[in-house]
Amino acid sequence: MSKLTIVANIIAKEDKIELVKAELLKLIEITRAEEGCINYDLHQDNENPAHFLFYENWENRELWQTHMGNQHLADYLEATDGAVETFTVNEMTVIG
C-alpha cells in the first residue's frame, strides 16, 4: 500500500479559536511518536485565525486508521465539542 497524505481542515468558532488551537497543539507530539507517522504538521491561516490545517503523511492507511481510533483524538473531540464550526478530512495520494 502506498503512502497516505491527509489534509485536515478545522474551522473553529470565532469565540473558541484559542481553545481549539491549544487542543490541536496537544496532539502533535503524541501523534508524531505513533507508528507510521511520517509528518504531522499544524498550520494556522494568516488571514483567518479560526482556520487550522493539519498536513500529515502516513506510511499507509491502516496505520492512519489506528491513529484515528486513539484515545488522544477522542480526548480532543470531547474537549472541543461545540467549539468547531467545520471539520473536513481529505485522504490524498501523491500522483506526481
TITOR-176656 format. One record per atom (N, C-alpha, C): residue number from 1; residue in three letters; x, z negated, y negated. Coordinates in pm, whole numbers, plus 50000, padded with zeros to 5 digits. Each point is the difference from the previous one (the first is absolute). Last residue first. Layout:
<drenros>
(drenro NUM "ALA" (X Z Y))
...
</drenros>
This chain:
<drenros>
(drenro 96 "GLY" (50237 50862 48726))
(drenro 96 "GLY" (50104 50087 49945))
(drenro 96 "GLY" (50113 49924 49940))
(drenro 95 "ILE" (49601 49811 50203))
(drenro 95 "ILE" (49991 50136 50055))
(drenro 95 "ILE" (50109 50092 49946))
(drenro 94 "VAL" (49833 49441 50085))
(drenro 94 "VAL" (50092 50089 49929))
(drenro 94 "VAL" (49993 50138 50066))
(drenro 93 "THR" (49588 49652 50008))
(drenro 93 "THR" (50112 50046 50080))
(drenro 93 "THR" (50085 50095 49915))
(drenro 92 "MET" (49596 49574 49927))
(drenro 92 "MET" (50062 50127 49967))
(drenro 92 "MET" (50115 50029 50097))
(drenro 91 "GLU" (49534 49673 49874))
(drenro 91 "GLU" (50103 50017 50100))
(drenro 91 "GLU" (50055 50141 49984))
(drenro 90 "ASN" (49734 49659 49642))
(drenro 90 "ASN" (50019 50135 50054))
(drenro 90 "ASN" (50115 49997 50099))
(drenro 89 "VAL" (49631 49638 49737))
(drenro 89 "VAL" (50120 50019 50081))
(drenro 89 "VAL" (50002 50144 50050))
(drenro 88 "THR" (49748 49666 49595))
(drenro 88 "THR" (50002 50125 50075))
(drenro 88 "THR" (50134 50013 50072))
(drenro 87 "PHE" (49654 49653 49692))
(drenro 87 "PHE" (50117 49997 50087))
(drenro 87 "PHE" (49993 50124 50087))
(drenro 86 "THR" (49757 49755 49515))
(drenro 86 "THR" (50007 50099 50108))
(drenro 86 "THR" (50131 49985 50076))
(drenro 85 "GLU" (49855 49652 49702))
(drenro 85 "GLU" (49897 50100 49971))
(drenro 85 "GLU" (49994 50105 50111))
(drenro 84 "VAL" (50163 49469 50024))
(drenro 84 "VAL" (50046 50139 50008))
(drenro 84 "VAL" (49883 50094 49980))
(drenro 83 "ALA" (49966 49517 50026))
(drenro 83 "ALA" (50092 50027 49889))
(drenro 83 "ALA" (50047 50145 49994))
(drenro 82 "GLY" (49714 49771 50344))
(drenro 82 "GLY" (49928 50011 49873))
(drenro 82 "GLY" (50087 50035 49881))
(drenro 81 "ASP" (50260 49809 50396))
(drenro 81 "ASP" (49860 50035 50019))
(drenro 81 "ASP" (49927 49999 49865))
(drenro 80 "THR" (50475 49894 50122))
(drenro 80 "THR" (49960 50096 49897))
(drenro 80 "THR" (49854 50044 50014))
(drenro 79 "ALA" (50211 49689 50305))
(drenro 79 "ALA" (50041 49952 49867))
(drenro 79 "ALA" (49951 50090 49888))
(drenro 78 "GLU" (49928 50125 50458))
(drenro 78 "GLU" (49923 49880 49967))
(drenro 78 "GLU" (50030 49954 49857))
(drenro 77 "LEU" (50251 50355 50173))
(drenro 77 "LEU" (49860 50043 49981))
(drenro 77 "LEU" (49912 49882 49962))
(drenro 76 "TYR" (50451 49910 50111))
(drenro 76 "TYR" (49991 50074 49874))
(drenro 76 "TYR" (49855 50038 49972))
(drenro 75 "ASP" (50091 49803 50415))
(drenro 75 "ASP" (50011 49901 49893))
(drenro 75 "ASP" (49988 50067 49862))
(drenro 74 "ALA" (50019 50276 50377))
(drenro 74 "ALA" (49872 49930 49998))
(drenro 74 "ALA" (49998 49896 49887))
(drenro 73 "LEU" (50403 50215 50081))
(drenro 73 "LEU" (49905 50091 49935))
(drenro 73 "LEU" (49861 49940 49995))
(drenro 72 "HIS" (50339 49761 50220))
(drenro 72 "HIS" (50027 50001 49856))
(drenro 72 "HIS" (49911 50101 49926))
(drenro 71 "GLN" (49982 49958 50484))
(drenro 71 "GLN" (49935 49892 49927))
(drenro 71 "GLN" (50025 50007 49850))
(drenro 70 "ASN" (50008 50453 50309))
(drenro 70 "ASN" (50073 49874 49985))
(drenro 70 "ASN" (49929 49901 49908))
(drenro 69 "GLY" (49895 50476 50135))
(drenro 69 "GLY" (49929 49891 50065))
(drenro 69 "GLY" (50064 49864 49981))
(drenro 68 "MET" (50186 50414 49833))
(drenro 68 "MET" (49868 49985 49938))
(drenro 68 "MET" (49920 49886 50062))
(drenro 67 "HIS" (50428 50120 50182))
(drenro 67 "HIS" (50013 49940 49867))
(drenro 67 "HIS" (49862 49971 49940))
(drenro 66 "THR" (50011 50245 50394))
(drenro 66 "THR" (50034 49860 50027))
(drenro 66 "THR" (50011 49924 49868))
(drenro 65 "GLN" (49948 50459 49967))
(drenro 65 "GLN" (49874 49937 50041))
(drenro 65 "GLN" (50021 49852 50034))
(drenro 64 "TRP" (50377 50261 49908))
(drenro 64 "TRP" (49924 49976 49877))
(drenro 64 "TRP" (49867 49932 50032))
(drenro 63 "LEU" (50263 50135 50361))
(drenro 63 "LEU" (50061 49884 49934))
(drenro 63 "LEU" (49931 49970 49867))
(drenro 62 "GLU" (49856 50381 50235))
(drenro 62 "GLU" (49971 49880 50078))
(drenro 62 "GLU" (50058 49875 49934))
(drenro 61 "ARG" (50090 50438 49826))
(drenro 61 "ARG" (49868 49948 49965))
(drenro 61 "ARG" (49968 49870 50074))
(drenro 60 "ASN" (50518 50117 49903))
(drenro 60 "ASN" (49887 50070 50063))
(drenro 60 "ASN" (49869 49930 49964))
(drenro 59 "GLU" (50416 49903 49778))
(drenro 59 "GLU" (50056 50078 50109))
(drenro 59 "GLU" (49892 50079 50074))
(drenro 58 "TRP" (49930 49882 49482))
(drenro 58 "TRP" (50003 49928 50127))
(drenro 58 "TRP" (50054 50091 50108))
(drenro 57 "ASN" (49947 49935 49419))
(drenro 57 "ASN" (50036 50086 50112))
(drenro 57 "ASN" (50018 49912 50123))
(drenro 56 "GLU" (49749 49978 49469))
(drenro 56 "GLU" (50054 49942 50122))
(drenro 56 "GLU" (50040 50109 50097))
(drenro 55 "TYR" (49818 49851 49474))
(drenro 55 "TYR" (50056 50116 50068))
(drenro 55 "TYR" (50077 49946 50118))
(drenro 54 "PHE" (49594 49799 49653))
(drenro 54 "PHE" (50103 49978 50101))
(drenro 54 "PHE" (50040 50134 50057))
(drenro 53 "LEU" (49760 49843 49514))
(drenro 53 "LEU" (50017 50097 50107))
(drenro 53 "LEU" (50111 49953 50092))
(drenro 52 "PHE" (49627 49838 49565))
(drenro 52 "PHE" (50119 49975 50081))
(drenro 52 "PHE" (50005 50104 50112))
(drenro 51 "HIS" (49728 49896 49501))
(drenro 51 "HIS" (50023 50092 50111))
(drenro 51 "HIS" (50134 49970 50067))
(drenro 50 "ALA" (49831 49785 49599))
(drenro 50 "ALA" (49911 49960 50111))
(drenro 50 "ALA" (50023 50084 50125))
(drenro 49 "PRO" (50220 50073 49568))
(drenro 49 "PRO" (50059 49890 50077))
(drenro 49 "PRO" (49911 49951 50115))
(drenro 48 "ASN" (50072 50470 49731))
(drenro 48 "ASN" (49885 49921 50046))
(drenro 48 "ASN" (50051 49887 50088))
(drenro 47 "GLU" (50311 50295 49801))
(drenro 47 "GLU" (49890 50013 49903))
(drenro 47 "GLU" (49881 49912 50035))
(drenro 46 "ASN" (50394 50021 50278))
(drenro 46 "ASN" (50048 49969 49866))
(drenro 46 "ASN" (49890 50004 49895))
(drenro 45 "ASP" (49956 49876 50541))
(drenro 45 "ASP" (49986 50111 49906))
(drenro 45 "ASP" (50041 49957 49859))
(drenro 44 "GLN" (50199 49795 50459))
(drenro 44 "GLN" (49891 49971 49906))
(drenro 44 "GLN" (49999 50110 49896))
(drenro 43 "HIS" (50203 49916 50547))
(drenro 43 "HIS" (50009 50055 49865))
(drenro 43 "HIS" (49880 49955 49918))
(drenro 42 "LEU" (50292 49883 50498))
(drenro 42 "LEU" (49885 49979 49913))
(drenro 42 "LEU" (50029 50054 49861))
(drenro 41 "ASP" (50192 50088 50533))
(drenro 41 "ASP" (50031 49989 49858))
(drenro 41 "ASP" (49873 49994 49916))
(drenro 40 "TYR" (50243 50009 50501))
(drenro 40 "TYR" (49870 49945 49959))
(drenro 40 "TYR" (50016 49965 49852))
(drenro 39 "ASN" (50272 50266 50459))
(drenro 39 "ASN" (49996 49951 49861))
(drenro 39 "ASN" (49857 49963 49964))
(drenro 38 "ILE" (50127 50046 50453))
(drenro 38 "ILE" (50116 50067 49943))
(drenro 38 "ILE" (50013 49964 49852))
(drenro 37 "CYS" (49756 49765 50454))
(drenro 37 "CYS" (49992 50023 49856))
(drenro 37 "CYS" (50131 50061 49951))
(drenro 36 "GLY" (49922 49856 50460))
(drenro 36 "GLY" (49948 50131 49966))
(drenro 36 "GLY" (49991 50030 49853))
(drenro 35 "GLU" (49995 49496 50162))
(drenro 35 "GLU" (50049 50110 50083))
(drenro 35 "GLU" (49935 50130 49955))
(drenro 34 "GLU" (50045 49608 49636))
(drenro 34 "GLU" (49924 50037 50119))
(drenro 34 "GLU" (50065 50115 50075))
(drenro 33 "ALA" (50130 49799 49566))
(drenro 33 "ALA" (50066 49945 50118))
(drenro 33 "ALA" (49930 50040 50130))
(drenro 32 "ARG" (49829 50114 49566))
(drenro 32 "ARG" (50128 50071 50017))
(drenro 32 "ARG" (50075 49952 50123))
(drenro 31 "THR" (49601 49777 49870))
(drenro 31 "THR" (49973 50132 50058))
(drenro 31 "THR" (50130 50076 50024))
(drenro 30 "ILE" (50019 49577 49787))
(drenro 30 "ILE" (49956 49984 50140))
(drenro 30 "ILE" (49976 50135 50066))
(drenro 29 "GLU" (50112 49993 49536))
(drenro 29 "GLU" (50111 49952 50083))
(drenro 29 "GLU" (49961 49992 50147))
(drenro 28 "ILE" (49656 50139 49682))
(drenro 28 "ILE" (50117 50087 50009))
(drenro 28 "ILE" (50105 49949 50099))
(drenro 27 "LEU" (49562 49797 49848))
(drenro 27 "LEU" (50003 50081 50123))
(drenro 27 "LEU" (50134 50067 50025))
(drenro 26 "LYS" (49882 49739 49603))
(drenro 26 "LYS" (50022 49913 50116))
(drenro 26 "LYS" (50016 50079 50130))
(drenro 25 "LEU" (49877 50213 49587))
(drenro 25 "LEU" (50143 49968 50006))
(drenro 25 "LEU" (50034 49913 50120))
(drenro 24 "LEU" (49546 50095 49905))
(drenro 24 "LEU" (50070 50117 50053))
(drenro 24 "LEU" (50149 49972 50015))
(drenro 23 "GLU" (49735 49671 49793))
(drenro 23 "GLU" (49972 50007 50143))
(drenro 23 "GLU" (50068 50120 50065))
(drenro 22 "ALA" (50034 49947 49532))
(drenro 22 "ALA" (50068 49889 50065))
(drenro 22 "ALA" (49979 50005 50152))
(drenro 21 "LYS" (49764 50314 49735))
(drenro 21 "LYS" (50144 50026 49998))
(drenro 21 "LYS" (50076 49891 50075))
(drenro 20 "VAL" (49539 49939 49933))
(drenro 20 "VAL" (50025 50104 50100))
(drenro 20 "VAL" (50150 50030 50008))
(drenro 19 "LEU" (49867 49697 49667))
(drenro 19 "LEU" (49973 49945 50132))
(drenro 19 "LEU" (50034 50102 50109))
(drenro 18 "GLU" (50021 50139 49552))
(drenro 18 "GLU" (50112 49912 50034))
(drenro 18 "GLU" (49982 49937 50137))
(drenro 17 "ILE" (49648 50280 49828))
(drenro 17 "ILE" (50124 50074 50020))
(drenro 17 "ILE" (50114 49908 50047))
(drenro 16 "LYS" (49505 49936 49885))
(drenro 16 "LYS" (50065 49946 50120))
(drenro 16 "LYS" (50136 50065 50027))
(drenro 15 "ASP" (49660 50115 49657))
(drenro 15 "ASP" (50027 49857 49979))
(drenro 15 "ASP" (50073 49936 50118))
(drenro 14 "GLU" (49874 50468 50009))
(drenro 14 "GLU" (50077 49976 49877))
(drenro 14 "GLU" (50038 49854 49981))
(drenro 13 "LYS" (49941 50196 50491))
(drenro 13 "LYS" (49907 49980 49890))
(drenro 13 "LYS" (50081 49954 49879))
(drenro 12 "ALA" (50259 50297 50354))
(drenro 12 "ALA" (49950 49864 49979))
(drenro 12 "ALA" (49894 50001 49891))
(drenro 11 "ILE" (50194 50374 50360))
(drenro 11 "ILE" (49959 49985 49860))
(drenro 11 "ILE" (49937 49861 49987))
(drenro 10 "ILE" (50341 50283 50359))
(drenro 10 "ILE" (49920 49881 49976))
(drenro 10 "ILE" (49970 49994 49852))
(drenro 9 "ASN" (50201 50360 50407))
(drenro 9 "ASN" (49967 49978 49859))
(drenro 9 "ASN" (49905 49882 49989))
(drenro 8 "ALA" (50380 50220 50369))
(drenro 8 "ALA" (49886 49911 49981))
(drenro 8 "ALA" (49982 49976 49851))
(drenro 7 "VAL" (50262 50332 50380))
(drenro 7 "VAL" (49984 49983 49856))
(drenro 7 "VAL" (49871 49919 49981))
(drenro 6 "ILE" (50369 50116 50428))
(drenro 6 "ILE" (49875 49942 49951))
(drenro 6 "ILE" (50007 49994 49848))
(drenro 5 "THR" (50254 50272 50445))
(drenro 5 "THR" (50006 49955 49861))
(drenro 5 "THR" (49862 49951 49960))
(drenro 4 "LEU" (50283 50079 50492))
(drenro 4 "LEU" (49875 49995 49926))
(drenro 4 "LEU" (50027 49948 49859))
(drenro 3 "LYS" (50290 50261 50437))
(drenro 3 "LYS" (49993 49898 49896))
(drenro 3 "LYS" (49869 50012 49924))
(drenro 2 "SER" (49988 50206 50488))
(drenro 2 "SER" (50081 50012 49879))
(drenro 2 "SER" (49977 49884 49905))
(drenro 1 "MET" (49980 50030 50559))
(drenro 1 "MET" (49915 50000 49881))
(drenro 1 "MET" (50089 50000 49876))
</drenros>
